Amino acid sequence: MIIGTVKSYESDKGWGFITSPHDGEIFVHSRGIEKSSRPLMRSGAKVGFVIIPSKQGFQAAHVRVIS
């Protein structure tokens, strides 16, 4: 699991970006966020996630807010 920080997340649009020191900026879609963490997705929140391939490149999945 990779640890990163929510850079931005637009709940009304269902997507945003997570930053990680080693992986840079990673796209995140609401489908990749664990249900219990969706209300907690705010800029600056620490998250754990994995990176998976998608049609548009790589994106975060299994995203869980850890703080």
Backbone hydrogen bonds in HBPLUS format (Angstrom, degrees):
<---DONOR---> <-ACCEPTOR-->    atom                        ^
c    i                          cat <-CA-CA->   ^        H-A-AA   ^      H-
h    n   atom  resd res      DA  || num        DHA   H-A  angle D-A-AA Bond
n    s   type  num  typ     dist DA aas  dist angle  dist       angle   num
A0002-ILE N   A0049-PHE O   2.80 MM  47  5.31 173.3  1.80 166.3 164.5     1
A0049-PHE N   A0002-ILE O   2.90 MM  47  5.31 147.4  2.01 145.1 155.1     2
A0004-GLY N   A0047-VAL O   2.88 MM  43  5.38 161.7  1.91 155.9 161.3     3
A0047-VAL N   A0004-GLY O   2.90 MM  43  5.38 164.8  1.92 141.4 145.0     4
A0005-THR N   A0019-THR O   2.90 MM  14  5.33 155.4  1.96 149.8 157.8     5
A0019-THR N   A0005-THR O   2.81 MM  14  5.33 166.5  1.83 156.6 158.4     6
A0006-VAL N   A0045-ALA O   2.89 MM  39  5.38 160.6  1.93 153.0 159.3     7
A0044-GLY N   A0006-VAL O   2.80 MM  38  5.22 171.3  1.81 150.3 149.5     8
A0007-LYS N   A0017-PHE O   2.84 MM  10  5.46 149.8  1.93 138.1 146.9     9
A0008-SER N   A0017-PHE O   3.25 MM   9  5.39 162.0  2.29 140.6 142.8    10
A0017-PHE N   A0008-SER O   2.78 MM   9  5.39 153.3  1.85 147.1 154.0    11
A0010-GLU N   A0015-TRP O   2.90 MM   5  5.68 173.7  1.90 156.8 155.3    12
A0013-LYS N   A0010-GLU O   3.01 MM   3  5.37 135.6  2.21 106.9 119.0    13
A0014-GLY N   A0010-GLU O   2.69 MM   4  5.83 138.9  1.85 150.5 164.4    14
A0030-SER N   A0014-GLY O   2.77 MM  16  4.94 146.9  1.88 151.5 144.8    15
A0016-GLY N   A0028-VAL O   2.88 MM  12  5.31 144.6  2.00 152.7 159.1    16
A0028-VAL N   A0016-GLY O   2.93 MM  12  5.31 153.9  2.00 140.7 137.5    17
A0018-ILE N   A0026-ILE O   2.82 MM   8  5.15 160.7  1.86 150.6 156.9    18
A0026-ILE N   A0018-ILE O   2.71 MM   8  5.15 168.6  1.72 161.4 165.6    19
A0020-SER N   A0024-GLY O   2.82 MM   4  5.08 146.2  1.93 136.9 148.3    20
A0024-GLY N   A0020-SER O   2.91 MM   4  5.08 136.1  2.11 146.9 144.8    21
A0060-ALA N   A0027-PHE O   2.81 MM  33  6.15 163.6  1.83 167.0 172.7    22
A0032-GLY N   A0029-HIS O   2.84 MM   3  5.54 151.6  1.92 122.6 130.6    23
A0033-ILE N   A0030-SER O   3.17 MM   3  5.29 167.4  2.19 110.0 113.6    24
A0063-VAL N   A0032-GLY O   2.86 MM  31  6.07 170.3  1.87 161.0 161.0    25
A0034-GLU N   A0063-VAL O   2.92 MM  29  5.81 174.9  1.93 153.8 155.5    26
A0037-SER N   A0034-GLU O   2.86 MM   3  5.42 146.3  1.97 118.2 128.7    27
A0038-ARG N   A0035-LYS O   3.34 MM   3  5.50 149.4  2.44 103.3 111.3    28
A0040-LEU N   A0037-SER O   2.92 MM   3  5.25 141.7  2.07 112.0 123.9    29
A0041-MET N   A0038-ARG O   3.34 MM   3  5.50 170.5  2.35 110.7 113.5    30
A0045-ALA N   A0042-ARG O   3.07 MM   3  5.70 166.0  2.09 142.7 143.4    31
A0066-ILE N   A0046-LYS O   2.84 MM  20  5.63 167.0  1.86 140.1 144.6    32
A0048-GLY N   A0064-ARG O   2.85 MM  16  5.29 160.1  1.89 152.0 156.9    33
A0064-ARG N   A0048-GLY O   2.90 MM  16  5.29 154.6  1.97 154.6 161.3    34
A0050-VAL N   A0061-ALA O   3.03 MM  11  5.37 165.1  2.05 153.0 156.4    35
A0061-ALA N   A0050-VAL O   2.85 MM  11  5.37 148.5  1.94 152.2 156.6    36
A0052-ILE N   A0059-GLN O   2.88 MM   7  5.57 166.6  1.90 164.8 167.9    37
A0059-GLN N   A0052-ILE O   2.90 MM   7  5.57 155.1  1.96 158.0 166.4    38
A0054-SER N   A0057-GLY O   2.51 MM   3  5.13 140.0  1.66 161.2 175.5    39
A0057-GLY N   A0054-SER O   3.22 MM   3  5.13 164.4  2.24 104.4 109.0    40
